[in-house]
Amino acid sequence: MEYKRHPERLALHFIAGPIIYALAIPLVIVDISLEIYHRVCFPLYGMPYVPRGQYFRFDRAKLPYLTLWEKLNCQYCSYANGLLLYASVIAGETEQYWCGIRNKKEPGFVEPRHHDTFLRYGDKKEFTSFLEKKTASGIKKGSRRQ
């Protein structure tokens, strides 16, 4: 609610409003595309679904002391932030499935939390060892030879 401390910026807020709300269209497109990917590809990979409901909360609009406009803004922010967090988790699960190698450490780079379990960047020995273990466990499980 920082904006309430700056009534002198009211005209700027009216200019920014349509730009902010114009993002609703691409967000809905991302949401639909993401959900199609999630519902089609995750079962193909043998991965569990990410529970969507954990990332979306629309409770602030129920607060009686907010104006209608504030409630609308809260709904929009809840949707946008929930969707982007949900998308980030799905992207992280996908990255973990397909890659699992950390990025090179660079000053200022914010590494995603899910990279904690990834292989170190540039460590060929660790990578080779990981592949050998996975291949060996796959052969044991899927092998028809006795």
Phi and psi in degrees as GROMACS dihedral restraints (atoms count N, CA, C in turn):
[ dihedral_restraints ]
;  ai    aj    ak    al  type     phi  dphi    fc
    3     4     5     6     1   -57.5    20    10
    4     5     6     7     1   -31.9    20    10
    6     7     8     9     1   -60.4    20    10
    7     8     9    10     1   -27.7    20    10
    9    10    11    12     1   -66.3    20    10
   10    11    12    13     1   -20.3    20    10
   12    13    14    15     1   -82.2    20    10
   13    14    15    16     1    -4.0    20    10
   15    16    17    18     1  -129.7    20    10
   16    17    18    19     1    66.4    20    10
   18    19    20    21     1   -63.3    20    10
   19    20    21    22     1   -21.1    20    10
   21    22    23    24     1   -69.2    20    10
   22    23    24    25     1   -13.0    20    10
   24    25    26    27     1   -96.9    20    10
   25    26    27    28     1    10.0    20    10
   27    28    29    30     1   -53.2    20    10
   28    29    30    31     1   -44.8    20    10
   30    31    32    33     1   -62.4    20    10
   31    32    33    34     1   -40.0    20    10
   33    34    35    36     1   -64.6    20    10
   34    35    36    37     1   -36.9    20    10
   36    37    38    39     1   -64.1    20    10
   37    38    39    40     1   -38.5    20    10
   39    40    41    42     1   -67.4    20    10
   40    41    42    43     1   -32.0    20    10
   42    43    44    45     1   -71.4    20    10
   43    44    45    46     1   -42.4    20    10
   45    46    47    48     1   -72.9    20    10
   46    47    48    49     1   -30.2    20    10
   48    49    50    51     1   -51.1    20    10
   49    50    51    52     1   -53.2    20    10
   51    52    53    54     1   -62.1    20    10
   52    53    54    55     1   -32.5    20    10
   54    55    56    57     1   -67.1    20    10
   55    56    57    58     1   -44.6    20    10
   57    58    59    60     1   -61.8    20    10
   58    59    60    61     1   -48.6    20    10
   60    61    62    63     1   -73.0    20    10
   61    62    63    64     1   -21.2    20    10
   63    64    65    66     1   -64.6    20    10
   64    65    66    67     1   -23.3    20    10
   66    67    68    69     1   -69.3    20    10
   67    68    69    70     1   -12.4    20    10
   69    70    71    72     1   -58.9    20    10
   70    71    72    73     1   -37.8    20    10
   72    73    74    75     1   -64.8    20    10
   73    74    75    76     1   -53.9    20    10
   75    76    77    78     1   -63.2    20    10
   76    77    78    79     1   -31.6    20    10
   78    79    80    81     1   -63.7    20    10
   79    80    81    82     1   -42.3    20    10
   81    82    83    84     1   -65.9    20    10
   82    83    84    85     1   -39.1    20    10
   84    85    86    87     1   -63.8    20    10
   85    86    87    88     1   -43.8    20    10
   87    88    89    90     1   -61.2    20    10
   88    89    90    91     1   -44.1    20    10
   90    91    92    93     1   -58.3    20    10
   91    92    93    94     1   -49.7    20    10
   93    94    95    96     1   -63.5    20    10
   94    95    96    97     1   -46.6    20    10
   96    97    98    99     1   -62.5    20    10
   97    98    99   100     1   -43.8    20    10
   99   100   101   102     1   -61.7    20    10
  100   101   102   103     1   -43.5    20    10
  102   103   104   105     1   -67.9    20    10
  103   104   105   106     1   -37.0    20    10
  105   106   107   108     1   -61.5    20    10
  106   107   108   109     1   -49.0    20    10
  108   109   110   111     1   -57.4    20    10
  109   110   111   112     1   -49.7    20    10
  111   112   113   114     1   -59.2    20    10
  112   113   114   115     1   -47.6    20    10
  114   115   116   117     1   -76.0    20    10
  115   116   117   118     1   -24.5    20    10
  117   118   119   120     1   -91.6    20    10
  118   119   120   121     1   -49.5    20    10
  120   121   122   123     1   -82.0    20    10
  121   122   123   124     1   -37.2    20    10
  123   124   125   126     1   -58.2    20    10
  124   125   126   127     1   -44.7    20    10
  126   127   128   129     1   -63.0    20    10
  127   128   129   130     1   -34.4    20    10
  129   130   131   132     1   -64.3    20    10
  130   131   132   133     1   -33.8    20    10
  132   133   134   135     1   -83.3    20    10
  133   134   135   136     1    -9.0    20    10
  135   136   137   138     1    76.0    20    10
  136   137   138   139     1    25.5    20    10
  138   139   140   141     1  -101.6    20    10
  139   140   141   142     1   143.8    20    10
  141   142   143   144     1   -72.5    20    10
  142   143   144   145     1   151.7    20    10
  144   145   146   147     1   -65.4    20    10
  145   146   147   148     1   148.6    20    10
  147   148   149   150     1   -84.2    20    10
  148   149   150   151     1   124.4    20    10
  150   151   152   153     1   -70.1    20    10
  151   152   153   154     1   104.2    20    10
  153   154   155   156     1   -55.1    20    10
  154   155   156   157     1   -41.4    20    10
  156   157   158   159     1   -61.3    20    10
  157   158   159   160     1   -19.3    20    10
  159   160   161   162     1   -74.7    20    10
  160   161   162   163     1   -13.6    20    10
  162   163   164   165     1  -109.0    20    10
  163   164   165   166     1    -5.1    20    10
  165   166   167   168     1  -122.7    20    10
  166   167   168   169     1   125.0    20    10
  168   169   170   171     1  -135.3    20    10
  169   170   171   172     1   128.7    20    10
  171   172   173   174     1  -120.1    20    10
  172   173   174   175     1    35.6    20    10
  174   175   176   177     1   -81.3    20    10
  175   176   177   178     1   -23.8    20    10
  177   178   179   180     1   -65.7    20    10
  178   179   180   181     1   -25.7    20    10
  180   181   182   183     1   -70.2    20    10
  181   182   183   184     1   -10.2    20    10
  183   184   185   186     1   -88.4    20    10
  184   185   186   187     1    -4.8    20    10
  186   187   188   189     1   -72.2    20    10
  187   188   189   190     1   120.4    20    10
  189   190   191   192     1   -69.2    20    10
  190   191   192   193     1   -19.1    20    10
  192   193   194   195     1   -86.6    20    10
  193   194   195   196     1    -2.4    20    10
  195   196   197   198     1   -88.8    20    10
  196   197   198   199     1   148.4    20    10
  198   199   200   201     1   -74.4    20    10
  199   200   201   202     1   166.0    20    10
  201   202   203   204     1   -58.2    20    10
  202   203   204   205     1   -42.2    20    10
  204   205   206   207     1   -63.3    20    10
  205   206   207   208     1   -42.7    20    10
  207   208   209   210     1   -64.9    20    10
  208   209   210   211     1   -38.3    20    10
  210   211   212   213     1   -63.8    20    10
  211   212   213   214     1   -42.3    20    10
  213   214   215   216     1   -62.2    20    10
  214   215   216   217     1   -45.1    20    10
  216   217   218   219     1   -60.0    20    10
  217   218   219   220     1   -41.5    20    10
  219   220   221   222     1   -63.9    20    10
  220   221   222   223     1   -40.2    20    10
  222   223   224   225     1   -62.6    20    10
  223   224   225   226     1   -45.3    20    10
  225   226   227   228     1   -62.6    20    10
  226   227   228   229     1   -46.6    20    10
  228   229   230   231     1   -65.4    20    10
  229   230   231   232     1   -39.1    20    10
  231   232   233   234     1   -60.7    20    10
  232   233   234   235     1   -43.7    20    10
  234   235   236   237     1   -66.2    20    10
  235   236   237   238     1   -51.4    20    10
  237   238   239   240     1   -61.7    20    10
  238   239   240   241     1   -48.3    20    10
  240   241   242   243     1   -70.4    20    10
  241   242   243   244     1   -38.7    20    10
  243   244   245   246     1   -62.4    20    10
  244   245   246   247     1   -44.5    20    10
  246   247   248   249     1   -62.5    20    10
  247   248   249   250     1   -45.2    20    10
  249   250   251   252     1   -68.3    20    10
  250   251   252   253     1   -34.2    20    10
  252   253   254   255     1   -68.8    20    10
  253   254   255   256     1   -44.6    20    10
  255   256   257   258     1   -58.4    20    10
  256   257   258   259     1   -46.4    20    10
  258   259   260   261     1   -62.3    20    10
  259   260   261   262     1   -38.8    20    10
  261   262   263   264     1   -63.9    20    10
  262   263   264   265     1   -39.1    20    10
  264   265   266   267     1   -67.2    20    10
  265   266   267   268     1   -43.4    20    10
  267   268   269   270     1   -63.6    20    10
  268   269   270   271     1   -42.6    20    10
  270   271   272   273     1   -63.3    20    10
  271   272   273   274     1   -40.0    20    10
  273   274   275   276     1   -64.9    20    10
  274   275   276   277     1   -41.8    20    10
  276   277   278   279     1   -63.7    20    10
  277   278   279   280     1   -39.8    20    10
  279   280   281   282     1   -64.6    20    10
  280   281   282   283     1   -44.4    20    10
  282   283   284   285     1   -62.3    20    10
  283   284   285   286     1   -40.3    20    10
  285   286   287   288     1   -64.5    20    10
  286   287   288   289     1   -37.8    20    10
  288   289   290   291     1   -69.1    20    10
  289   290   291   292     1   -45.3    20    10
  291   292   293   294     1   -91.4    20    10
  292   293   294   295     1   -23.4    20    10
  294   295   296   297     1  -125.8    20    10
  295   296   297   298     1   -85.3    20    10
  297   298   299   300     1    82.9    20    10
  298   299   300   301     1    17.7    20    10
  300   301   302   303     1  -113.8    20    10
  301   302   303   304     1   131.5    20    10
  303   304   305   306     1   -65.2    20    10
  304   305   306   307     1   157.4    20    10
  306   307   308   309     1   -78.2    20    10
  307   308   309   310     1   160.3    20    10
  309   310   311   312     1   -63.2    20    10
  310   311   312   313     1   134.3    20    10
  312   313   314   315     1   -70.6    20    10
  313   314   315   316     1   123.9    20    10
  315   316   317   318     1  -132.4    20    10
  316   317   318   319     1   145.2    20    10
  318   319   320   321     1   -59.0    20    10
  319   320   321   322     1   132.0    20    10
  321   322   323   324     1    89.2    20    10
  322   323   324   325     1   -12.8    20    10
  324   325   326   327     1   -76.2    20    10
  325   326   327   328     1   128.6    20    10
  327   328   329   330     1   -96.9    20    10
  328   329   330   331     1   108.5    20    10
  330   331   332   333     1   -79.7    20    10
  331   332   333   334     1   132.2    20    10
  333   334   335   336     1   -61.0    20    10
  334   335   336   337     1   148.8    20    10
  336   337   338   339     1   -59.6    20    10
  337   338   339   340     1   -35.6    20    10
  339   340   341   342     1   -67.7    20    10
  340   341   342   343     1   -11.7    20    10
  342   343   344   345     1   -72.7    20    10
  343   344   345   346     1   -11.0    20    10
  345   346   347   348     1   -55.9    20    10
  346   347   348   349     1   -31.4    20    10
  348   349   350   351     1   -94.8    20    10
  349   350   351   352     1     0.1    20    10
  351   352   353   354     1   -80.3    20    10
  352   353   354   355     1   160.6    20    10
  354   355   356   357     1   -70.7    20    10
  355   356   357   358     1   150.5    20    10
  357   358   359   360     1   -67.9    20    10
  358   359   360   361     1   143.3    20    10
  360   361   362   363     1   -63.5    20    10
  361   362   363   364     1   130.7    20    10
  363   364   365   366     1    78.9    20    10
  364   365   366   367     1     4.4    20    10
  366   367   368   369     1   -95.5    20    10
  367   368   369   370     1    85.8    20    10
  369   370   371   372     1   -62.5    20    10
  370   371   372   373     1   -37.0    20    10
  372   373   374   375     1   -63.0    20    10
  373   374   375   376     1   -46.0    20    10
  375   376   377   378     1   -63.2    20    10
  376   377   378   379     1   -40.5    20    10
  378   379   380   381     1   -63.5    20    10
  379   380   381   382     1   -48.1    20    10
  381   382   383   384     1   -62.8    20    10
  382   383   384   385     1   -43.8    20    10
  384   385   386   387     1   -61.1    20    10
  385   386   387   388     1   -43.4    20    10
  387   388   389   390     1   -59.9    20    10
  388   389   390   391     1   -46.8    20    10
  390   391   392   393     1   -64.0    20    10
  391   392   393   394     1   -40.0    20    10
  393   394   395   396     1   -63.1    20    10
  394   395   396   397     1   -42.3    20    10
  396   397   398   399     1   -64.3    20    10
  397   398   399   400     1   -44.0    20    10
  399   400   401   402     1   -66.5    20    10
  400   401   402   403     1   -41.1    20    10
  402   403   404   405     1   -65.6    20    10
  403   404   405   406     1   -43.0    20    10
  405   406   407   408     1   -63.6    20    10
  406   407   408   409     1   -43.2    20    10
  408   409   410   411     1   -69.3    20    10
  409   410   411   412     1   -32.7    20    10
  411   412   413   414     1   -68.9    20    10
  412   413   414   415     1   -37.5    20    10
  414   415   416   417     1   -68.5    20    10
  415   416   417   418     1   -41.6    20    10
  417   418   419   420     1   -62.8    20    10
  418   419   420   421     1   -43.9    20    10
  420   421   422   423     1   -71.8    20    10
  421   422   423   424     1   -43.4    20    10
  423   424   425   426     1   -97.2    20    10
  424   425   426   427     1    -3.1    20    10
  426   427   428   429     1   -70.0    20    10
  427   428   429   430     1   137.6    20    10
  429   430   431   432     1   -99.4    20    10
  430   431   432   433     1    -7.5    20    10
  432   433   434   435     1   -77.1    20    10
  433   434   435   436     1   142.5    20    10
